[in-house]
Amino acid sequence: MAISEQQVQSALKELIDPNTKRDFIATKSVKNLKIDGDKVSLDILLSYPAKSQVAGIKSMVEDKLKSIGAASATANVSFKIVSHGVQKGVKLVPGIKNIIAVASGKGGVGKSTTAANLALALAVEGANVAVLDADIYGPSQPMMLGIHGRPESQDGKTLEPMMGHGLQAMSIGFMIDPDTPMVWRGPMVTQALEQLLNDTNWKDVDYLVVDMPPGTGDVQLTLAQRVPVTGAVIVTTPQDIALIDARKGLKMFEKVGIPIMGVVENMSLHICSKCGHEERIFGQGGGEKMCKDYDVEFLGALPLDIQIREETDSGKPTVVAAPESRIAEIYRQIARRVAVKIGESAVDHTSKFPNIVIQNT
């Protein structure tokens, strides 16, 4: 029995992508649909890295097509990551498609740990990922990613990114002794940040995760005004004092026109390693309430767990140290949601346009 295109379209409208929470027709993911009698083939092109999701989505689509009478159903699932829109008047950085700022209003909420695991989770899902440690006064990514040594320069002007767990990385921490304090004023810090970003030979990066310093000062303002940020992720704890500052960070990004991808709540509950008792040491529901107040997405909650601290301190964050663990899965879910949100934002076509040169002839 021949199958019509209308039947296929209707069937695909009933399938919800577990990551986008929308059907494949609405997300315009269906490409190259071919129907030959009762044989159907199509491509599903996702806008976010989804290595762990490809097999499941393939089975879901093929099973659905068979349920409407297809004797043969073939769904080729793949993903493509492109550049998305940034603040007006800010040019993209060569070699980088999208920049994600991971920020918090205050220190000590686990922002750097979240940034490292988010970057690693995006890489696990098949993206080419880099990390920029923008915390000039307290760089922590070299230790967290287990990277030692100093970056090389091929031409004496630009730096080659350091590598750790498959990530490209750059930090002021690679250039200074760990015990040396950075006694610098604001202008020097912002200049250092711009040089780390613009003078590094980033290689075909899909997502650059920027580990921001806490607060809403010089570095944050420079990032907002001169760096092409695709979106920001706010990290907080449920504690009222952390939420006050997290709200300030969120509002700062809103003011400068950088979209908020969502909020991650760290240390949401503590599970006793001896008896398994759960206790919400820092309060409950603070991150979710903040999301409701500002109409942004609650990306996920992570427990206060000694495993996260031990693994990150040893240079092997949870996503690579314990990839099958529940905590690693939470980081991967958060990473997929951030990538989906970026995938749904406006595409940036500036890199496609040639430079027009007018010459007198």
FENTAKA-V116974 format. One record per pair of residues at least 24 apart in sequence whose ideal C-beta (glycine too) atoms are under 10 Angstrom apart, sorted by sequence separation. I is the first residue (numbers start at 0). J is the second residue. D is the distance in whole Angstrom. If there is no record, write none. Layout:
BEGIN
I	J	D
I	J	D
END
This chain:
BEGIN
8	32	8
40	64	9
52	76	8
53	77	7
97	121	10
110	134	9
115	139	9
119	143	10
144	168	6
146	170	8
149	173	6
150	174	8
171	195	7
188	212	9
208	232	9
228	252	8
231	255	10
241	265	9
262	286	5
279	303	9
302	326	7
7	32	7
39	64	5
53	78	8
114	139	9
115	140	6
118	143	10
119	144	9
143	168	10
148	173	7
149	174	7
169	194	10
170	195	7
192	217	9
196	221	10
241	266	9
261	286	10
262	287	8
264	289	9
277	302	9
278	303	9
301	326	7
19	45	8
38	64	10
39	65	9
52	78	9
111	137	9
114	140	8
118	144	9
140	166	9
144	170	9
146	172	9
147	173	9
149	175	10
169	195	5
192	218	6
196	222	9
231	257	5
233	259	7
264	290	9
7	34	7
16	43	9
18	45	8
19	46	8
37	64	10
49	76	8
111	138	9
112	139	9
115	142	10
116	143	9
141	168	8
143	170	10
146	173	7
169	196	8
189	216	10
191	218	9
228	255	9
230	257	7
231	258	7
232	259	8
233	260	9
235	262	6
237	264	6
262	289	6
302	329	9
4	32	7
6	34	9
19	47	8
28	56	9
37	65	10
39	67	9
49	77	9
50	78	8
106	134	9
111	139	5
115	143	5
140	168	6
141	169	10
142	170	10
188	216	9
189	217	5
193	221	7
197	225	9
223	251	7
228	256	9
229	257	8
230	258	5
231	259	6
232	260	5
233	261	8
234	262	8
235	263	8
236	264	7
237	265	9
238	266	8
262	290	5
301	329	6
4	33	10
10	39	9
14	43	10
16	45	8
18	47	7
39	68	9
40	69	10
49	78	5
97	126	9
99	128	10
101	130	9
110	139	9
111	140	7
114	143	8
115	144	6
131	160	9
140	169	9
141	170	5
143	172	10
169	198	9
188	217	6
189	218	6
192	221	6
193	222	9
196	225	9
197	226	9
215	244	9
219	248	8
223	252	7
228	257	5
229	258	8
230	259	7
231	260	6
232	261	6
233	262	5
234	263	5
235	264	6
236	265	5
237	266	7
261	290	7
299	328	10
300	329	8
301	330	8
4	34	6
11	41	8
34	64	10
37	67	10
39	69	5
48	78	6
96	126	9
130	160	9
140	170	5
141	171	9
142	172	8
169	199	5
187	217	10
188	218	6
189	219	10
192	222	7
196	226	6
214	244	8
222	252	9
227	257	10
228	258	9
230	260	4
231	261	9
232	262	8
233	263	7
234	264	8
235	265	7
236	266	5
237	267	6
299	329	5
3	34	8
16	47	10
18	49	7
29	60	9
37	68	6
38	69	7
39	70	9
40	71	8
41	72	9
42	73	9
43	74	6
44	75	9
45	76	7
47	78	6
48	79	10
96	127	9
98	129	9
100	131	10
102	133	9
106	137	8
111	142	9
112	143	7
129	160	6
130	161	10
139	170	8
140	171	10
141	172	4
168	199	9
169	200	10
185	216	7
186	217	8
189	220	8
190	221	9
196	227	10
213	244	8
220	251	8
223	254	8
224	255	7
226	257	10
229	260	8
230	261	9
232	263	6
233	264	10
234	265	6
235	266	9
236	267	8
237	268	9
259	290	9
262	293	9
298	329	10
299	330	8
2	34	6
7	39	6
11	43	9
17	49	10
28	60	10
37	69	6
38	70	6
39	71	7
40	72	8
41	73	8
42	74	8
43	75	7
44	76	8
45	77	7
46	78	7
47	79	10
48	80	6
95	127	10
101	133	9
111	143	6
138	170	5
140	172	7
141	173	6
167	199	8
169	201	8
185	217	4
189	221	4
193	225	7
215	247	6
219	251	6
223	255	4
235	267	10
267	299	9
268	300	8
270	302	6
272	304	9
299	331	10
301	333	8
1	34	8
2	35	9
6	39	9
16	49	9
23	56	9
36	69	10
37	70	4
38	71	4
39	72	5
40	73	4
41	74	6
42	75	5
43	76	5
44	77	6
45	78	4
46	79	7
47	80	7
98	131	8
100	133	8
129	162	10
130	163	8
138	171	5
139	172	7
140	173	9
141	174	10
167	200	9
184	217	9
185	218	8
188	221	8
189	222	9
192	225	9
193	226	8
214	247	9
215	248	6
219	252	9
222	255	9
223	256	8
262	295	6
264	297	7
267	300	4
268	301	9
269	302	7
270	303	8
272	305	7
299	332	6
300	333	10
1	35	9
2	36	8
7	41	8
18	52	6
36	70	8
37	71	7
38	72	8
39	73	7
40	74	8
41	75	8
42	76	8
43	77	7
44	78	7
45	79	8
46	80	7
95	129	7
130	164	10
137	171	10
138	172	3
167	201	6
192	226	8
214	248	8
223	257	6
259	293	7
261	295	6
262	296	7
263	297	9
264	298	9
265	299	10
266	300	9
267	301	6
268	302	5
269	303	4
270	304	7
272	306	9
298	332	8
299	333	4
1	36	5
2	37	6
4	39	9
17	52	7
34	69	9
36	71	9
37	72	9
38	73	8
39	74	9
40	75	8
41	76	10
42	77	7
43	78	9
44	79	6
45	80	9
46	81	7
94	129	9
135	170	9
136	171	9
137	172	9
138	173	8
142	177	8
167	202	7
185	220	9
186	221	10
189	224	10
213	248	8
215	250	9
216	251	10
220	255	8
222	257	9
259	294	9
260	295	8
261	296	4
262	297	6
263	298	5
264	299	7
265	300	8
266	301	7
267	302	6
268	303	7
269	304	8
270	305	10
298	333	5
299	334	10
0	36	8
1	37	6
2	38	8
16	52	9
23	59	9
35	71	9
95	131	9
128	164	10
130	166	6
131	167	9
132	168	7
133	169	10
134	170	8
135	171	5
138	174	9
141	177	8
158	194	9
167	203	10
185	221	9
189	225	9
215	251	5
219	255	9
259	295	5
260	296	7
261	297	7
262	298	6
263	299	6
264	300	4
265	301	5
266	302	7
267	303	8
268	304	10
269	305	10
298	334	9
0	37	6
1	38	10
2	39	6
23	60	7
46	83	9
128	165	8
129	166	6
130	167	7
131	168	8
132	169	7
133	170	9
134	171	8
135	172	9
138	175	8
157	194	10
158	195	8
167	204	7
211	248	8
214	251	9
215	252	9
258	295	9
259	296	8
261	298	4
262	299	9
263	300	8
264	301	7
265	302	9
266	303	4
298	335	10
299	336	8
17	55	8
18	56	9
127	165	9
128	166	5
129	167	4
130	168	5
131	169	6
132	170	3
133	171	9
134	172	9
161	199	10
166	204	10
169	207	9
260	298	7
261	299	8
262	300	10
263	301	7
265	303	8
266	304	9
298	336	5
299	337	10
17	56	8
92	131	10
127	166	9
128	167	7
129	168	7
130	169	8
131	170	8
132	171	7
138	177	9
160	199	5
215	254	10
242	281	10
297	336	10
298	337	7
16	56	7
23	63	10
33	73	9
127	167	8
128	168	10
129	169	8
130	170	8
132	172	6
135	175	10
157	197	9
158	198	6
159	199	8
160	200	7
167	207	8
168	208	10
170	210	8
241	281	8
242	282	9
245	285	9
249	289	8
253	293	8
296	336	7
80	121	9
123	164	10
132	173	9
157	198	5
158	199	5
159	200	6
160	201	6
240	281	9
241	282	9
245	286	8
249	290	10
266	307	9
296	337	9
14	56	9
17	59	9
122	164	7
123	165	9
156	198	7
157	199	7
158	200	7
159	201	10
160	202	7
166	208	9
168	210	10
237	279	7
238	280	9
239	281	9
240	282	10
253	295	9
265	307	9
298	340	9
16	59	9
122	165	5
137	180	10
138	181	8
157	200	5
159	202	9
237	280	9
238	281	4
239	282	7
242	285	5
246	289	6
249	292	10
250	293	8
296	339	10
15	59	9
16	60	10
31	75	8
119	163	9
122	166	6
136	180	8
137	181	8
157	201	10
160	204	9
236	280	9
237	281	5
238	282	6
241	285	8
242	286	8
245	289	7
249	293	6
296	340	7
14	59	6
29	74	9
30	75	9
80	125	9
118	163	10
119	164	6
121	166	9
122	167	10
136	181	5
150	195	10
236	281	5
237	282	4
241	286	9
295	340	10
14	60	6
78	124	9
80	126	6
118	164	9
119	165	8
135	181	6
136	182	9
152	198	9
154	200	9
235	281	10
236	282	8
237	283	6
239	285	7
242	288	8
243	289	10
246	292	8
249	295	7
30	77	9
78	125	7
80	127	8
118	165	10
119	166	7
134	181	10
136	183	8
153	200	8
237	284	7
238	285	7
242	289	6
246	293	8
14	62	10
28	76	9
77	125	10
78	126	9
115	163	9
118	166	6
135	183	7
152	200	9
237	285	4
11	60	7
14	63	6
115	164	9
118	167	10
150	199	8
151	200	10
236	285	7
237	286	6
10	60	9
13	63	7
14	64	10
28	78	10
118	168	9
150	200	10
235	285	7
236	286	8
237	287	9
242	292	10
23	74	10
115	166	9
235	286	6
237	288	9
11	63	7
135	187	8
136	188	7
234	286	9
237	289	10
10	63	5
11	64	8
13	66	10
115	168	9
135	188	5
233	286	9
10	64	6
13	67	10
134	188	10
135	189	9
235	289	7
10	65	10
133	188	9
135	190	10
7	63	9
10	66	7
11	67	10
133	189	10
135	191	5
233	289	8
7	64	7
10	67	5
135	192	7
233	290	9
6	64	9
9	67	8
10	68	10
133	191	9
134	192	10
10	69	9
133	192	5
7	67	7
132	192	10
135	195	9
233	293	9
6	67	5
131	192	8
2	64	8
6	68	8
7	69	8
133	195	8
233	295	8
6	69	9
11	74	10
132	195	8
133	196	8
237	300	8
3	67	10
131	195	6
231	295	10
232	296	10
234	298	10
2	67	7
7	72	10
131	196	6
233	298	9
236	301	10
2	68	6
94	160	10
232	298	7
263	329	9
1	68	9
2	69	6
143	210	9
234	301	9
236	303	9
263	330	9
0	68	6
2	70	9
131	199	8
140	208	10
0	69	10
51	120	10
0	70	9
2	72	10
129	199	8
131	201	9
140	210	6
263	333	6
53	124	10
139	210	7
48	120	9
50	122	10
51	123	7
52	124	8
53	125	9
95	167	10
129	201	6
138	210	9
261	333	8
48	121	6
50	123	7
51	124	6
52	125	10
94	167	9
129	202	8
131	204	10
260	333	10
263	336	10
47	121	9
48	122	8
50	124	5
51	125	9
127	201	10
129	203	10
130	204	10
138	212	9
263	337	9
48	123	9
49	124	6
50	125	4
127	202	8
129	204	5
134	209	10
137	212	7
261	336	7
48	124	4
49	125	7
50	126	9
127	203	6
128	204	7
129	205	9
130	206	10
131	207	6
132	208	10
133	209	5
134	210	6
136	212	7
137	213	9
260	336	8
261	337	7
47	124	8
48	125	4
49	126	10
127	204	6
128	205	7
129	206	8
130	207	7
131	208	7
132	209	8
133	210	6
134	211	7
135	212	7
136	213	10
260	337	5
47	125	10
48	126	4
126	204	9
127	205	5
128	206	5
129	207	5
130	208	5
131	209	5
132	210	5
133	211	5
134	212	4
260	338	9
47	126	8
48	127	9
126	205	4
127	206	8
128	207	8
129	208	7
130	209	8
131	210	7
132	211	9
133	212	6
134	213	8
260	339	9
261	340	7
48	128	9
125	205	9
126	206	6
127	207	10
128	208	7
129	209	9
130	210	7
131	211	9
132	212	9
260	340	5
259	340	9
260	341	7
135	217	10
136	218	9
258	340	8
122	205	9
135	218	7
258	341	9
121	205	8
122	206	9
134	218	8
260	344	9
121	206	5
133	218	6
122	208	10
133	219	9
258	344	6
121	208	7
258	345	10
118	206	7
120	208	10
133	221	9
117	206	9
118	207	9
119	208	9
133	222	7
118	208	4
117	208	6
118	209	10
131	222	10
116	208	10
118	210	9
115	208	8
117	210	10
133	226	9
114	208	5
113	208	10
114	209	8
115	210	7
131	226	9
114	210	4
113	210	9
114	211	8
98	196	9
112	210	10
111	210	5
110	210	7
111	211	9
95	196	9
110	211	7
111	212	10
232	333	8
110	212	9
111	213	10
232	334	10
110	213	7
92	196	6
93	197	9
95	199	10
232	336	10
92	197	7
94	199	9
108	213	8
232	337	6
18	124	10
94	200	7
95	201	5
98	204	9
106	212	8
107	213	8
231	337	10
92	199	9
93	200	9
94	201	4
95	202	10
96	203	8
97	204	8
99	206	6
100	207	10
101	208	6
102	209	8
106	213	4
230	337	7
93	201	7
94	202	6
95	203	9
96	204	7
97	205	7
98	206	8
99	207	7
100	208	8
101	209	7
102	210	9
103	211	8
105	213	5
106	214	8
229	337	10
232	340	9
92	201	7
94	203	6
95	204	5
96	205	5
97	206	5
98	207	5
99	208	5
100	209	5
101	210	6
102	211	4
103	212	9
104	213	7
105	214	7
94	204	6
95	205	9
96	206	7
97	207	7
98	208	8
99	209	7
100	210	9
101	211	6
102	212	9
103	213	5
104	214	7
230	340	7
93	204	10
95	206	8
96	207	8
97	208	10
98	209	6
100	211	6
102	213	8
103	214	9
104	215	7
229	340	9
230	341	6
92	204	9
95	207	5
102	214	9
229	341	5
94	207	9
102	215	9
230	344	7
92	207	8
117	232	7
229	344	7
229	345	10
102	219	7
117	234	9
114	232	8
229	347	8
100	219	8
113	232	8
102	222	9
113	233	10
114	234	8
227	347	8
113	234	5
100	222	6
110	232	9
112	234	9
227	349	10
82	205	9
100	223	9
110	233	9
111	234	9
80	204	10
81	205	9
98	222	9
110	234	4
80	205	4
108	233	10
109	234	6
110	235	9
79	205	10
80	206	8
100	226	8
108	234	5
109	235	9
208	334	10
78	205	10
108	235	6
109	236	8
98	226	7
100	228	5
108	236	5
206	334	9
98	227	6
99	228	8
100	229	9
102	231	6
103	232	10
104	233	8
105	234	10
107	236	8
208	337	9
97	227	9
98	228	5
99	229	6
100	230	8
101	231	8
102	232	7
103	233	7
104	234	9
105	235	9
108	238	8
95	226	10
97	228	9
98	229	5
99	230	6
100	231	4
101	232	5
102	233	6
103	234	5
104	235	7
105	236	9
206	337	8
95	227	8
97	229	4
98	230	8
99	231	7
100	232	7
101	233	8
102	234	7
103	235	6
206	338	7
96	229	8
97	230	8
98	231	10
99	232	6
100	233	9
101	234	6
103	236	9
105	238	10
108	241	5
205	338	9
89	223	9
92	226	8
95	229	10
107	241	8
108	242	10
89	224	8
90	225	9
92	227	6
105	240	8
106	241	10
110	245	10
206	341	8
88	224	9
89	225	7
91	227	5
104	240	10
105	241	6
108	244	9
205	341	10
86	223	7
88	225	10
89	226	7
90	227	6
104	241	7
105	242	10
108	245	8
86	224	8
89	227	5
91	229	10
103	241	8
104	242	8
105	243	8
106	244	9
110	248	10
86	225	9
88	227	10
89	228	8
104	243	7
105	244	4
86	226	9
104	244	3
105	245	8
85	226	8
86	227	7
103	244	7
104	245	5
85	227	4
86	228	7
103	245	6
104	246	7
105	247	9
84	227	9
85	228	6
86	229	10
102	245	9
104	247	5
105	248	9
83	227	10
85	229	6
103	247	10
104	248	4
82	227	9
84	229	7
85	230	9
103	248	6
104	249	8
83	229	5
84	230	10
102	248	5
103	249	10
104	250	10
117	263	8
82	229	8
83	230	8
102	249	9
104	251	9
116	263	10
100	248	10
102	251	8
102	252	7
113	263	6
164	314	9
163	314	8
164	315	8
100	252	7
113	265	6
163	315	10
164	316	8
110	263	9
112	265	8
163	316	10
166	319	10
109	263	9
164	318	9
165	319	9
102	257	10
108	263	9
109	264	10
110	265	8
164	319	5
108	264	9
109	265	4
163	319	10
164	320	10
48	205	7
100	257	7
102	259	10
108	265	6
109	266	7
47	205	10
48	206	8
107	265	10
108	266	7
98	257	10
100	259	10
101	260	10
107	266	10
100	260	9
103	263	9
99	260	7
101	263	8
103	265	9
145	311	10
89	256	10
143	310	9
144	311	9
147	314	9
88	256	10
89	257	10
143	311	5
145	313	7
146	314	8
86	255	7
87	256	7
142	311	8
143	312	8
145	314	2
86	256	5
142	312	7
143	313	9
144	314	6
145	315	6
85	256	9
86	257	6
142	313	9
143	314	7
144	315	9
145	316	9
85	257	8
86	258	10
139	311	9
142	314	6
143	315	9
144	316	8
85	258	9
108	281	10
139	312	10
141	314	9
143	316	6
84	258	9
145	319	9
83	258	9
144	319	10
117	298	9
113	298	10
116	301	9
113	299	10
113	301	8
112	301	9
116	307	8
109	301	8
109	303	9
113	307	10
116	310	9
112	307	6
116	311	8
123	318	6
112	308	8
115	311	7
119	315	10
120	316	9
122	318	8
123	319	8
119	316	6
120	317	9
121	318	10
122	319	9
109	307	8
112	310	9
113	311	10
118	316	9
119	317	9
120	318	5
109	308	9
112	311	5
115	314	10
117	316	10
119	318	4
120	319	10
123	322	7
111	311	8
112	312	9
116	316	5
118	318	9
119	319	6
115	316	5
116	317	6
117	318	9
119	320	10
109	311	9
114	316	10
115	317	9
116	318	5
120	322	10
113	316	10
115	318	8
116	319	9
119	322	9
112	316	7
115	319	10
116	320	10
123	327	8
111	316	10
112	317	9
128	334	9
120	327	8
123	330	9
124	331	7
119	327	9
120	328	9
123	331	6
126	334	9
120	329	9
121	330	10
116	326	8
120	330	5
121	331	9
124	334	6
116	327	8
119	330	8
120	331	5
123	334	8
124	335	6
118	330	10
119	331	9
120	332	8
121	333	10
122	334	9
126	338	7
116	329	9
117	330	7
120	333	7
121	334	5
116	330	4
117	331	9
120	334	4
121	335	9
124	338	7
115	330	10
116	331	9
119	334	8
120	335	8
117	333	6
118	334	8
121	337	8
113	330	8
116	333	8
117	334	5
120	337	9
121	338	6
112	330	10
116	334	8
120	338	9
113	333	8
117	337	7
117	338	10
99	334	10
101	337	9
99	337	6
99	338	9
97	337	10
97	338	9
99	340	10
99	341	7
98	341	10
97	341	6
96	341	9
97	342	9
97	344	9
97	347	9
96	347	8
96	350	8
91	347	7
83	340	10
84	341	10
90	347	10
93	350	9
80	338	8
83	341	5
91	349	6
82	341	10
83	342	8
85	344	10
90	349	7
91	350	6
78	338	9
81	341	10
83	343	9
84	344	6
85	345	10
90	350	10
80	341	9
81	342	8
83	344	5
84	345	4
80	342	8
83	345	6
84	346	7
85	347	7
79	342	10
83	346	6
84	347	5
78	342	9
82	346	7
83	347	6
84	348	9
85	349	9
81	346	6
82	347	4
84	349	9
81	347	8
82	348	8
81	348	9
82	349	8
82	350	6
81	350	9
82	351	9
81	351	10
51	328	9
52	331	10
51	331	7
50	331	10
52	335	7
51	335	8
48	334	8
49	335	7
47	334	9
48	335	8
47	335	6
47	336	9
49	338	8
47	337	9
48	338	6
49	339	9
47	338	4
48	339	10
46	338	8
47	339	5
45	338	9
46	339	8
47	340	9
45	339	9
47	341	7
48	342	9
46	341	8
47	342	5
46	342	3
47	343	9
45	342	8
46	343	7
46	344	10
46	346	9
26	339	9
18	332	9
28	342	10
17	332	10
19	335	9
20	336	9
26	342	8
18	335	5
19	336	9
26	343	8
17	335	9
18	336	7
21	339	9
20	339	8
18	338	8
19	339	5
18	339	5
19	340	9
21	343	9
16	339	9
19	342	8
18	342	9
19	343	7
END
